[in-house]
Amino acid sequence: MSACSRIGRKSTTSRSPDTFRRGWAAFSAIFLIPYSAALSLAFGIAGCAAIEDTSLNTASSSASPSDASSASSSLSRIAPLPHARAATEAASNQALDAWLSAYLKDEYRIVDRRYFAVDRKDFLWVAIAKFVGNAIERPLGACVERQPWHEPGYDLVQVWRMPSQPYRRIAVAAENDGDGSRVVGYFELERVEASRGPEALDAERAPCPDTAGAPNG
């Protein structure tokens, strides 16, 4: 028997089960365990991201309707009134809401609003109406919509129609009287379904007349 044959036979017969197990353990330690750990880490990160995304979606879907409407409201184009502060008295704000709804004969619902308190010395209705009109007439193509029952000097309200947004209105209204200050509100309105006539859509989309913009008295 040659030397090579003896060496080959010796190496073959010396592979015991213990040697195989030790070799497999070494292979696992070098290759398989780090690979498994990397996979576990990757799946863990993906799972956390999925949970976080679900949580964000849940939080977003649970946002209040007023938050959603504020985000897309046309009122965001109108700056706060100069020399005014936020009106925080709930009773006065709600009273202005109720007055505006009654003035418009309950044909509109309020979808967004902003309230300001203006000191009596800074209150000038014509200037307030003009300030709001300048903010929306050109940018939104809005025009003043006059109500036949409007009483100049008493009804402190002005409404704008937007041909590009049928059944939507922007309004500014103010308390007729107040102790020390007056509440002024910006409102976005939507016409209620029951008040829409068969020809209403054509009227809603009609271009604004050239005379639009002069404030109500």
ZADRENMI-259113 format. One line per field, with one value per residue: residue in three letters; y, x, z of N, C-alpha, C in turn. Coordinates in nm, 3 decimals. Each point is the difference from the previous one (the first is absolute). Layout:
% residues N
code = c(ALA | ...)
n_y = c(Y | ...)
n_x = c(X | ...)
n_z = c(Z | ...)
ca_y = c(Y | ...)
ca_x = c(X | ...)
ca_z = c(Z | ...)
c_y = c(Y | ...)
c_x = c(X | ...)
c_z = c(Z | ...)
***
This chain:
% residues 217
code = c(MET | SER | ALA | CYS | SER | ARG | ILE | GLY | ARG | LYS | SER | THR | THR | SER | ARG | SER | PRO | ASP | THR | PHE | ARG | ARG | GLY | TRP | ALA | ALA | PHE | SER | ALA | ILE | PHE | LEU | ILE | PRO | TYR | SER | ALA | ALA | LEU | SER | LEU | ALA | PHE | GLY | ILE | ALA | GLY | CYS | ALA | ALA | ILE | GLU | ASP | THR | SER | LEU | ASN | THR | ALA | SER | SER | SER | ALA | SER | PRO | SER | ASP | ALA | SER | SER | ALA | SER | SER | SER | LEU | SER | ARG | ILE | ALA | PRO | LEU | PRO | HIS | ALA | ARG | ALA | ALA | THR | GLU | ALA | ALA | SER | ASN | GLN | ALA | LEU | ASP | ALA | TRP | LEU | SER | ALA | TYR | LEU | LYS | ASP | GLU | TYR | ARG | ILE | VAL | ASP | ARG | ARG | TYR | PHE | ALA | VAL | ASP | ARG | LYS | ASP | PHE | LEU | TRP | VAL | ALA | ILE | ALA | LYS | PHE | VAL | GLY | ASN | ALA | ILE | GLU | ARG | PRO | LEU | GLY | ALA | CYS | VAL | GLU | ARG | GLN | PRO | TRP | HIS | GLU | PRO | GLY | TYR | ASP | LEU | VAL | GLN | VAL | TRP | ARG | MET | PRO | SER | GLN | PRO | TYR | ARG | ARG | ILE | ALA | VAL | ALA | ALA | GLU | ASN | ASP | GLY | ASP | GLY | SER | ARG | VAL | VAL | GLY | TYR | PHE | GLU | LEU | GLU | ARG | VAL | GLU | ALA | SER | ARG | GLY | PRO | GLU | ALA | LEU | ASP | ALA | GLU | ARG | ALA | PRO | CYS | PRO | ASP | THR | ALA | GLY | ALA | PRO | ASN | GLY)
n_y = c(-0.119 | 0.096 | 0.098 | 0.037 | -0.133 | -0.016 | 0.111 | -0.037 | -0.127 | 0.052 | 0.091 | -0.103 | -0.084 | 0.115 | 0.008 | 0.030 | -0.045 | -0.012 | -0.045 | -0.073 | -0.037 | -0.017 | -0.063 | -0.068 | -0.020 | -0.026 | -0.079 | -0.053 | -0.009 | -0.043 | -0.087 | -0.106 | 0.006 | 0.059 | -0.093 | -0.094 | 0.047 | 0.009 | -0.123 | -0.042 | 0.066 | -0.050 | -0.121 | 0.016 | 0.055 | -0.095 | -0.087 | 0.062 | 0.003 | -0.126 | -0.029 | 0.068 | -0.055 | -0.117 | 0.028 | 0.042 | -0.108 | -0.072 | 0.064 | -0.017 | -0.125 | 0.013 | 0.079 | 0.108 | 0.003 | 0.074 | -0.092 | -0.096 | 0.061 | 0.024 | -0.124 | -0.019 | 0.078 | 0.069 | -0.016 | -0.101 | 0.047 | 0.007 | 0.106 | -0.016 | 0.049 | 0.112 | 0.016 | -0.128 | -0.067 | -0.119 | -0.027 | -0.007 | 0.095 | -0.123 | 0.062 | 0.096 | -0.093 | -0.074 | 0.113 | 0.028 | -0.124 | 0.006 | 0.119 | -0.043 | -0.112 | 0.076 | 0.082 | -0.113 | 0.011 | -0.035 | 0.072 | 0.034 | -0.088 | 0.026 | 0.004 | 0.130 | 0.042 | 0.131 | 0.023 | 0.128 | 0.053 | 0.099 | 0.077 | 0.060 | 0.047 | -0.130 | 0.001 | -0.038 | -0.019 | 0.116 | 0.038 | -0.059 | 0.040 | 0.117 | -0.013 | -0.057 | 0.094 | 0.083 | -0.078 | 0.010 | 0.126 | 0.047 | -0.044 | 0.015 | 0.117 | 0.043 | 0.005 | 0.123 | -0.071 | 0.078 | 0.010 | -0.030 | -0.078 | 0.021 | 0.034 | 0.088 | -0.006 | -0.105 | -0.060 | -0.026 | -0.025 | -0.071 | -0.039 | -0.092 | 0.004 | -0.129 | 0.053 | -0.002 | 0.039 | -0.064 | 0.070 | 0.064 | 0.051 | 0.123 | 0.014 | 0.127 | -0.015 | 0.094 | 0.000 | 0.017 | -0.058 | 0.064 | -0.058 | 0.111 | -0.111 | -0.027 | -0.105 | -0.030 | -0.057 | -0.083 | -0.022 | -0.131 | 0.014 | -0.093 | 0.016 | -0.004 | -0.131 | 0.017 | 0.092 | -0.109 | 0.098 | -0.033 | 0.132 | -0.048 | -0.111 | 0.030 | 0.031 | -0.114 | -0.046 | 0.082 | 0.062 | 0.049 | 0.087 | 0.096 | 0.012 | -0.127 | -0.002 | 0.083 | 0.038 | -0.089 | 0.071)
n_x = c(0.087 | -0.035 | 0.094 | -0.035 | -0.003 | 0.114 | 0.048 | -0.049 | 0.042 | 0.112 | 0.001 | -0.034 | 0.076 | 0.069 | -0.094 | 0.005 | -0.113 | 0.090 | 0.084 | -0.097 | -0.036 | 0.132 | 0.014 | -0.113 | 0.043 | 0.122 | -0.052 | -0.081 | 0.105 | 0.065 | -0.089 | -0.054 | 0.067 | 0.110 | -0.016 | -0.022 | 0.106 | 0.066 | -0.047 | 0.028 | 0.117 | 0.017 | -0.045 | 0.080 | 0.094 | -0.021 | -0.002 | 0.107 | 0.056 | -0.041 | 0.042 | 0.116 | 0.008 | -0.035 | 0.089 | 0.086 | -0.030 | 0.007 | 0.113 | 0.043 | -0.046 | 0.059 | 0.065 | -0.031 | -0.131 | -0.005 | 0.087 | -0.072 | -0.114 | 0.062 | 0.049 | -0.124 | -0.017 | -0.093 | -0.038 | 0.079 | -0.072 | -0.079 | 0.077 | 0.048 | -0.106 | 0.042 | 0.082 | 0.000 | -0.074 | 0.044 | -0.119 | 0.006 | -0.091 | -0.021 | -0.059 | 0.092 | 0.095 | -0.061 | -0.013 | 0.124 | 0.035 | -0.075 | 0.054 | 0.119 | -0.021 | -0.049 | 0.102 | 0.066 | -0.097 | 0.103 | 0.037 | 0.082 | 0.094 | 0.047 | 0.100 | 0.023 | 0.077 | 0.014 | 0.039 | -0.035 | 0.069 | -0.081 | 0.093 | -0.088 | 0.113 | 0.025 | -0.128 | 0.019 | -0.130 | -0.007 | 0.090 | -0.076 | -0.114 | 0.059 | 0.044 | -0.114 | -0.070 | 0.093 | -0.023 | -0.125 | -0.032 | 0.122 | 0.053 | -0.124 | 0.005 | -0.001 | -0.131 | -0.029 | -0.067 | -0.087 | -0.045 | -0.117 | 0.011 | 0.116 | 0.028 | 0.041 | 0.115 | -0.078 | -0.013 | 0.082 | -0.022 | 0.093 | -0.059 | 0.090 | -0.031 | 0.028 | -0.003 | 0.125 | -0.074 | -0.080 | -0.102 | 0.112 | 0.013 | 0.050 | -0.001 | -0.022 | -0.005 | -0.076 | 0.027 | -0.131 | 0.026 | 0.075 | 0.034 | 0.050 | -0.045 | 0.027 | -0.080 | 0.106 | -0.076 | 0.098 | -0.076 | 0.014 | -0.085 | -0.089 | -0.053 | -0.105 | -0.006 | -0.078 | 0.099 | 0.043 | -0.034 | -0.088 | -0.016 | 0.016 | 0.037 | -0.087 | -0.086 | 0.035 | 0.000 | -0.101 | 0.062 | 0.096 | -0.094 | 0.016 | -0.121 | 0.042 | -0.017 | -0.101 | 0.046 | -0.072 | -0.109)
n_z = c(0.000 | -0.085 | 0.012 | -0.126 | -0.031 | 0.070 | -0.054 | -0.121 | 0.023 | 0.047 | -0.097 | -0.076 | 0.054 | -0.002 | -0.097 | 0.122 | 0.056 | 0.098 | -0.090 | -0.051 | 0.124 | 0.029 | -0.115 | 0.021 | 0.125 | -0.050 | -0.095 | 0.092 | 0.085 | -0.110 | -0.052 | 0.058 | 0.115 | -0.055 | -0.097 | 0.093 | 0.068 | -0.116 | -0.033 | 0.124 | -0.010 | -0.124 | 0.039 | 0.105 | -0.080 | -0.092 | 0.102 | 0.055 | -0.123 | -0.016 | 0.125 | -0.022 | -0.123 | 0.057 | 0.097 | -0.094 | -0.076 | 0.111 | 0.036 | -0.126 | -0.002 | 0.121 | -0.091 | 0.069 | -0.040 | 0.113 | 0.050 | -0.056 | 0.039 | 0.119 | -0.017 | -0.054 | 0.103 | -0.066 | 0.125 | -0.035 | -0.101 | 0.106 | 0.005 | 0.123 | 0.058 | -0.056 | 0.100 | -0.035 | 0.086 | 0.033 | -0.049 | 0.132 | -0.001 | 0.043 | 0.100 | -0.007 | -0.010 | 0.091 | 0.068 | -0.038 | 0.032 | 0.110 | 0.022 | -0.039 | 0.066 | 0.097 | -0.011 | -0.016 | 0.088 | 0.071 | -0.105 | 0.098 | -0.005 | 0.120 | -0.087 | 0.013 | 0.101 | 0.010 | 0.125 | -0.002 | 0.098 | -0.035 | 0.053 | 0.075 | 0.053 | -0.019 | 0.041 | -0.127 | -0.010 | -0.063 | 0.090 | 0.092 | -0.055 | -0.014 | 0.123 | 0.033 | -0.061 | 0.044 | 0.106 | -0.043 | -0.030 | 0.003 | 0.115 | 0.050 | -0.062 | 0.126 | 0.016 | 0.036 | 0.089 | -0.056 | 0.123 | -0.058 | 0.105 | -0.057 | 0.125 | -0.090 | 0.062 | -0.024 | -0.117 | 0.098 | -0.128 | -0.055 | -0.112 | -0.027 | -0.128 | -0.022 | -0.122 | 0.041 | 0.102 | -0.084 | 0.046 | -0.024 | 0.122 | -0.007 | 0.130 | 0.023 | 0.129 | 0.058 | 0.128 | 0.011 | 0.115 | 0.085 | 0.112 | -0.047 | -0.053 | -0.127 | -0.010 | -0.075 | -0.091 | -0.038 | -0.108 | -0.006 | -0.102 | 0.021 | -0.118 | 0.079 | -0.007 | 0.107 | 0.005 | -0.061 | -0.080 | -0.096 | 0.001 | 0.120 | -0.063 | -0.098 | 0.095 | 0.059 | -0.124 | 0.014 | -0.102 | 0.072 | 0.039 | -0.088 | 0.052 | 0.000 | 0.132 | -0.035 | 0.117 | 0.065 | 0.021)
ca_y = c(0.119 | 0.119 | 0.098 | 0.082 | -0.078 | -0.008 | 0.131 | 0.015 | -0.087 | 0.048 | 0.119 | -0.040 | -0.076 | 0.079 | 0.091 | -0.053 | 0.087 | 0.117 | 0.096 | 0.062 | 0.092 | 0.118 | 0.079 | 0.065 | 0.107 | 0.112 | 0.061 | 0.074 | 0.120 | 0.099 | 0.042 | -0.007 | 0.078 | 0.142 | 0.018 | -0.007 | 0.122 | 0.110 | -0.015 | 0.035 | 0.145 | 0.060 | -0.020 | 0.080 | 0.139 | 0.009 | -0.011 | 0.125 | 0.102 | -0.026 | 0.038 | 0.146 | 0.051 | -0.025 | 0.094 | 0.131 | 0.000 | 0.001 | 0.134 | 0.091 | -0.025 | 0.039 | 0.144 | 0.051 | 0.059 | 0.141 | 0.006 | -0.030 | 0.109 | 0.114 | -0.018 | 0.028 | 0.109 | 0.123 | 0.105 | 0.010 | 0.107 | 0.130 | 0.029 | 0.053 | 0.143 | 0.085 | 0.054 | -0.092 | -0.114 | -0.115 | 0.007 | -0.129 | -0.015 | -0.095 | 0.042 | 0.103 | -0.063 | -0.082 | 0.092 | 0.049 | -0.113 | -0.012 | 0.117 | -0.014 | -0.106 | 0.055 | 0.103 | -0.071 | -0.080 | -0.141 | -0.065 | -0.036 | -0.047 | 0.050 | -0.109 | 0.046 | 0.133 | 0.064 | 0.109 | 0.105 | 0.105 | 0.130 | 0.108 | 0.091 | 0.112 | -0.049 | -0.067 | 0.073 | -0.111 | 0.009 | -0.039 | -0.145 | -0.068 | 0.023 | -0.079 | -0.139 | -0.004 | 0.008 | -0.126 | -0.114 | 0.027 | -0.028 | -0.135 | -0.107 | 0.037 | 0.014 | 0.125 | 0.025 | -0.045 | 0.087 | -0.058 | 0.103 | 0.044 | 0.063 | 0.134 | 0.069 | 0.069 | -0.083 | -0.136 | 0.006 | -0.127 | 0.000 | -0.137 | -0.011 | -0.121 | -0.041 | -0.080 | -0.122 | -0.093 | 0.009 | -0.025 | 0.045 | 0.143 | 0.055 | 0.112 | 0.066 | 0.053 | 0.059 | 0.035 | 0.133 | 0.081 | -0.073 | 0.078 | 0.020 | -0.055 | -0.073 | -0.124 | -0.008 | -0.138 | -0.046 | -0.125 | -0.072 | -0.055 | -0.092 | 0.002 | -0.130 | -0.068 | 0.028 | 0.133 | 0.005 | -0.017 | -0.069 | 0.086 | 0.063 | -0.018 | 0.102 | 0.127 | -0.005 | 0.010 | 0.122 | 0.089 | 0.114 | 0.126 | 0.094 | 0.090 | -0.072 | 0.043 | 0.109 | -0.063 | 0.034 | 0.102)
ca_x = c(-0.087 | 0.083 | -0.012 | -0.121 | -0.118 | -0.009 | -0.044 | -0.142 | -0.078 | 0.006 | -0.084 | -0.141 | -0.044 | 0.011 | -0.115 | -0.097 | -0.119 | 0.034 | 0.068 | -0.105 | -0.079 | 0.080 | 0.007 | -0.132 | -0.016 | 0.085 | -0.064 | -0.119 | 0.042 | 0.060 | -0.087 | -0.146 | -0.052 | -0.010 | -0.103 | -0.132 | -0.018 | -0.030 | -0.139 | -0.089 | 0.003 | -0.072 | -0.144 | -0.041 | -0.013 | -0.117 | -0.120 | -0.019 | -0.044 | -0.141 | -0.082 | 0.000 | -0.083 | -0.139 | -0.036 | -0.017 | -0.124 | -0.111 | -0.010 | -0.049 | -0.141 | -0.080 | -0.001 | -0.135 | -0.037 | 0.037 | 0.142 | 0.015 | -0.052 | 0.088 | 0.119 | -0.028 | -0.097 | 0.033 | 0.027 | 0.144 | 0.052 | -0.033 | 0.083 | -0.076 | -0.028 | 0.094 | -0.043 | -0.098 | 0.052 | -0.090 | -0.120 | -0.004 | -0.123 | -0.080 | -0.139 | -0.008 | 0.029 | -0.116 | -0.109 | 0.024 | -0.035 | -0.145 | -0.052 | 0.032 | -0.086 | -0.135 | 0.004 | 0.001 | -0.123 | 0.039 | 0.029 | 0.142 | 0.061 | 0.135 | 0.098 | 0.122 | -0.019 | 0.105 | -0.058 | 0.090 | -0.057 | 0.049 | -0.039 | -0.097 | 0.069 | 0.060 | -0.102 | -0.058 | -0.055 | 0.034 | 0.142 | 0.009 | -0.054 | 0.095 | 0.120 | -0.029 | -0.021 | 0.129 | 0.072 | -0.061 | -0.068 | 0.090 | 0.059 | -0.099 | -0.103 | -0.125 | -0.073 | -0.098 | -0.137 | -0.086 | -0.129 | -0.105 | -0.049 | 0.109 | -0.024 | 0.129 | 0.020 | -0.048 | 0.051 | 0.145 | 0.035 | 0.019 | 0.014 | 0.061 | -0.022 | 0.118 | -0.045 | 0.080 | -0.037 | -0.146 | -0.065 | 0.087 | 0.002 | 0.082 | -0.072 | 0.053 | -0.113 | 0.041 | -0.105 | -0.056 | 0.036 | 0.087 | 0.048 | 0.144 | 0.055 | -0.096 | 0.049 | -0.008 | 0.025 | 0.014 | -0.074 | -0.017 | -0.136 | -0.042 | -0.145 | -0.060 | -0.057 | -0.143 | -0.021 | 0.054 | -0.103 | 0.044 | 0.089 | 0.093 | 0.140 | 0.035 | 0.011 | 0.120 | 0.119 | -0.006 | 0.114 | -0.025 | -0.020 | 0.109 | -0.022 | 0.020 | 0.109 | -0.037 | -0.052 | -0.133 | 0.002)
ca_z = c(0.000 | -0.012 | 0.110 | -0.024 | 0.037 | 0.147 | 0.051 | -0.031 | 0.087 | 0.138 | 0.016 | -0.014 | 0.117 | 0.123 | 0.013 | 0.097 | 0.020 | 0.081 | -0.088 | -0.084 | 0.082 | 0.030 | -0.123 | -0.022 | 0.100 | -0.041 | -0.118 | 0.045 | 0.074 | -0.091 | -0.109 | 0.018 | 0.113 | -0.037 | -0.102 | 0.067 | 0.080 | -0.092 | -0.044 | 0.112 | 0.015 | -0.113 | 0.019 | 0.115 | -0.044 | -0.089 | 0.082 | 0.074 | -0.095 | -0.034 | 0.115 | 0.009 | -0.109 | 0.037 | 0.106 | -0.060 | -0.076 | 0.095 | 0.058 | -0.104 | -0.027 | 0.115 | 0.013 | -0.002 | -0.128 | -0.005 | -0.034 | -0.142 | -0.079 | 0.014 | -0.082 | -0.139 | -0.001 | -0.070 | 0.099 | 0.023 | -0.085 | 0.059 | 0.118 | 0.114 | -0.007 | 0.072 | 0.129 | 0.060 | 0.074 | -0.008 | 0.086 | 0.068 | 0.079 | -0.077 | -0.012 | -0.104 | -0.129 | -0.038 | -0.032 | -0.136 | -0.089 | -0.008 | -0.072 | -0.143 | -0.055 | -0.012 | -0.105 | -0.129 | -0.002 | 0.021 | -0.128 | -0.001 | 0.124 | 0.020 | -0.007 | 0.066 | 0.057 | 0.079 | 0.078 | 0.046 | 0.084 | -0.045 | 0.090 | -0.060 | -0.065 | -0.125 | -0.081 | -0.113 | -0.077 | -0.142 | -0.014 | 0.022 | -0.119 | -0.109 | 0.030 | -0.037 | -0.144 | -0.069 | 0.018 | -0.068 | -0.127 | -0.113 | 0.006 | -0.013 | -0.096 | 0.075 | -0.017 | 0.105 | -0.025 | 0.080 | 0.037 | -0.012 | 0.131 | 0.074 | 0.052 | 0.017 | 0.127 | 0.112 | -0.023 | -0.022 | -0.061 | -0.144 | -0.052 | -0.132 | -0.078 | -0.076 | -0.115 | -0.015 | 0.108 | 0.014 | 0.129 | 0.109 | 0.025 | 0.107 | 0.061 | 0.120 | 0.077 | 0.127 | 0.096 | -0.021 | 0.117 | 0.092 | 0.114 | -0.004 | -0.125 | -0.081 | -0.062 | -0.146 | -0.041 | -0.138 | -0.012 | -0.126 | 0.004 | -0.106 | -0.015 | 0.035 | -0.117 | -0.017 | -0.056 | -0.136 | -0.102 | -0.123 | -0.078 | 0.093 | -0.037 | -0.099 | 0.071 | 0.083 | -0.084 | -0.081 | 0.026 | 0.088 | -0.072 | 0.012 | 0.114 | 0.126 | 0.085 | 0.091 | 0.123 | 0.049 | 0.104)
c_y = c(0.122 | 0.093 | 0.083 | -0.075 | -0.006 | 0.133 | 0.020 | -0.085 | 0.052 | 0.121 | -0.036 | -0.067 | 0.082 | 0.099 | -0.061 | 0.092 | 0.123 | 0.108 | 0.073 | 0.102 | 0.126 | 0.091 | 0.075 | 0.114 | 0.123 | 0.073 | 0.085 | 0.129 | 0.109 | 0.056 | 0.008 | 0.090 | 0.149 | 0.026 | -0.001 | 0.125 | 0.119 | -0.006 | 0.041 | 0.151 | 0.068 | -0.014 | 0.083 | 0.145 | 0.018 | -0.006 | 0.127 | 0.110 | -0.018 | 0.042 | 0.151 | 0.060 | -0.018 | 0.099 | 0.139 | 0.008 | 0.005 | 0.138 | 0.099 | -0.019 | 0.042 | 0.150 | 0.051 | 0.061 | 0.146 | 0.016 | -0.022 | 0.116 | 0.121 | -0.010 | 0.039 | 0.122 | 0.118 | 0.113 | 0.016 | 0.110 | 0.138 | 0.020 | 0.044 | 0.151 | 0.079 | 0.053 | -0.089 | -0.110 | -0.115 | 0.017 | -0.137 | -0.021 | -0.083 | 0.050 | 0.104 | -0.058 | -0.081 | 0.088 | 0.057 | -0.108 | -0.005 | 0.118 | -0.013 | -0.105 | 0.052 | 0.105 | -0.066 | -0.100 | -0.150 | -0.076 | -0.043 | -0.057 | 0.049 | -0.118 | 0.040 | 0.142 | 0.048 | 0.117 | 0.098 | 0.099 | 0.131 | 0.106 | 0.100 | 0.115 | -0.040 | -0.059 | 0.095 | -0.104 | 0.005 | -0.044 | -0.150 | -0.077 | 0.015 | -0.084 | -0.146 | -0.012 | 0.004 | -0.133 | -0.113 | 0.029 | -0.031 | -0.143 | -0.112 | 0.031 | 0.019 | 0.135 | 0.011 | -0.048 | 0.078 | -0.068 | 0.110 | 0.057 | 0.074 | 0.143 | 0.069 | 0.076 | -0.080 | -0.142 | 0.008 | -0.136 | 0.022 | -0.142 | 0.006 | -0.136 | -0.030 | -0.089 | -0.130 | -0.104 | 0.010 | -0.041 | 0.035 | 0.152 | 0.031 | 0.121 | 0.059 | 0.064 | 0.052 | 0.021 | 0.141 | 0.094 | -0.085 | 0.091 | 0.009 | -0.051 | -0.075 | -0.125 | 0.008 | -0.142 | -0.012 | -0.135 | -0.057 | -0.077 | -0.096 | -0.004 | -0.139 | -0.055 | 0.044 | 0.135 | 0.014 | -0.028 | -0.064 | 0.085 | 0.061 | -0.009 | 0.104 | 0.135 | 0.005 | 0.025 | 0.127 | 0.090 | 0.116 | 0.126 | 0.095 | 0.090 | -0.068 | 0.064 | 0.111 | -0.059 | 0.041 | 0.106 | -0.060)
c_x = c(0.090 | -0.024 | -0.125 | -0.125 | -0.015 | -0.048 | -0.149 | -0.086 | -0.002 | -0.093 | -0.147 | -0.050 | 0.004 | -0.117 | -0.106 | -0.122 | 0.033 | 0.066 | -0.101 | -0.082 | 0.078 | 0.011 | -0.130 | -0.022 | 0.082 | -0.061 | -0.120 | 0.039 | 0.049 | -0.104 | -0.148 | -0.051 | -0.002 | -0.108 | -0.140 | -0.026 | -0.034 | -0.143 | -0.098 | -0.006 | -0.079 | -0.150 | -0.052 | -0.018 | -0.122 | -0.129 | -0.028 | -0.050 | -0.146 | -0.091 | -0.009 | -0.089 | -0.147 | -0.046 | -0.023 | -0.129 | -0.121 | -0.019 | -0.055 | -0.148 | -0.088 | -0.002 | -0.143 | -0.031 | 0.042 | 0.146 | 0.019 | -0.049 | 0.091 | 0.119 | -0.024 | -0.092 | 0.049 | 0.032 | 0.149 | 0.063 | -0.019 | 0.083 | -0.089 | -0.020 | 0.109 | -0.063 | -0.106 | 0.073 | -0.100 | -0.116 | -0.021 | -0.126 | -0.100 | -0.143 | -0.017 | 0.024 | -0.120 | -0.120 | 0.018 | -0.029 | -0.151 | -0.060 | 0.024 | -0.089 | -0.142 | -0.006 | -0.006 | -0.114 | 0.030 | 0.022 | 0.145 | 0.040 | 0.144 | 0.096 | 0.135 | -0.022 | 0.125 | -0.064 | 0.107 | -0.078 | 0.066 | -0.050 | -0.090 | 0.068 | 0.062 | -0.102 | -0.054 | -0.045 | 0.040 | 0.144 | 0.017 | -0.047 | 0.096 | 0.127 | -0.020 | -0.018 | 0.131 | 0.076 | -0.055 | -0.055 | 0.089 | 0.057 | -0.101 | -0.107 | -0.136 | -0.065 | -0.108 | -0.138 | -0.092 | -0.135 | -0.107 | -0.044 | 0.107 | -0.034 | 0.134 | 0.007 | -0.046 | 0.053 | 0.149 | 0.048 | 0.021 | 0.034 | 0.059 | -0.033 | 0.126 | -0.044 | 0.078 | -0.031 | -0.150 | -0.046 | 0.089 | -0.007 | 0.107 | -0.075 | 0.084 | -0.121 | 0.052 | -0.121 | -0.049 | 0.033 | 0.087 | 0.048 | 0.152 | 0.066 | -0.110 | 0.065 | -0.025 | 0.036 | 0.022 | -0.071 | 0.014 | -0.130 | -0.021 | -0.152 | -0.057 | -0.075 | -0.144 | -0.025 | 0.052 | -0.111 | 0.054 | 0.094 | 0.110 | 0.144 | 0.045 | 0.018 | 0.127 | 0.126 | 0.002 | 0.118 | -0.039 | -0.022 | 0.117 | -0.012 | 0.026 | 0.115 | -0.036 | -0.064 | -0.143 | 0.013 | -0.013)
c_z = c(0.000 | 0.117 | -0.016 | 0.041 | 0.149 | 0.057 | -0.025 | 0.089 | 0.142 | 0.018 | -0.010 | 0.126 | 0.127 | 0.017 | 0.089 | 0.008 | 0.081 | -0.085 | -0.088 | 0.079 | 0.030 | -0.124 | -0.029 | 0.098 | -0.040 | -0.120 | 0.041 | 0.068 | -0.094 | -0.097 | 0.039 | 0.110 | -0.033 | -0.104 | 0.060 | 0.082 | -0.089 | -0.050 | 0.108 | 0.018 | -0.111 | 0.015 | 0.116 | -0.038 | -0.088 | 0.080 | 0.076 | -0.093 | -0.036 | 0.114 | 0.010 | -0.107 | 0.030 | 0.105 | -0.057 | -0.079 | 0.091 | 0.059 | -0.102 | -0.024 | 0.115 | 0.021 | -0.016 | -0.135 | -0.011 | -0.035 | -0.149 | -0.085 | 0.007 | -0.092 | -0.144 | -0.016 | -0.081 | 0.097 | 0.027 | -0.086 | 0.063 | 0.126 | 0.116 | -0.015 | 0.072 | 0.130 | 0.067 | 0.075 | -0.013 | 0.099 | 0.062 | 0.083 | -0.081 | -0.022 | -0.111 | -0.138 | -0.050 | -0.036 | -0.141 | -0.103 | -0.023 | -0.077 | -0.149 | -0.065 | -0.020 | -0.111 | -0.139 | -0.009 | 0.005 | -0.131 | -0.012 | 0.135 | 0.006 | 0.001 | 0.059 | 0.047 | 0.072 | 0.073 | 0.046 | 0.088 | -0.040 | 0.098 | -0.072 | -0.076 | -0.135 | -0.097 | -0.106 | -0.100 | -0.147 | -0.023 | 0.019 | -0.123 | -0.118 | 0.019 | -0.041 | -0.151 | -0.078 | 0.006 | -0.088 | -0.139 | -0.120 | 0.008 | -0.026 | -0.104 | 0.065 | -0.029 | 0.108 | -0.045 | 0.094 | 0.025 | -0.005 | 0.134 | 0.082 | 0.041 | 0.022 | 0.132 | 0.120 | -0.013 | -0.035 | -0.051 | -0.149 | -0.044 | -0.140 | -0.062 | -0.080 | -0.116 | -0.018 | 0.106 | 0.025 | 0.140 | 0.120 | 0.010 | 0.105 | 0.054 | 0.112 | 0.069 | 0.132 | 0.089 | -0.029 | 0.115 | 0.091 | 0.110 | -0.005 | -0.126 | -0.073 | -0.056 | -0.150 | -0.039 | -0.150 | -0.007 | -0.141 | 0.011 | -0.117 | -0.005 | 0.029 | -0.121 | -0.027 | -0.067 | -0.142 | -0.101 | -0.126 | -0.086 | 0.085 | -0.046 | -0.103 | 0.066 | 0.084 | -0.084 | -0.086 | 0.032 | 0.090 | -0.084 | 0.024 | 0.122 | 0.133 | 0.078 | 0.095 | 0.125 | 0.030 | 0.109 | 0.138)
***
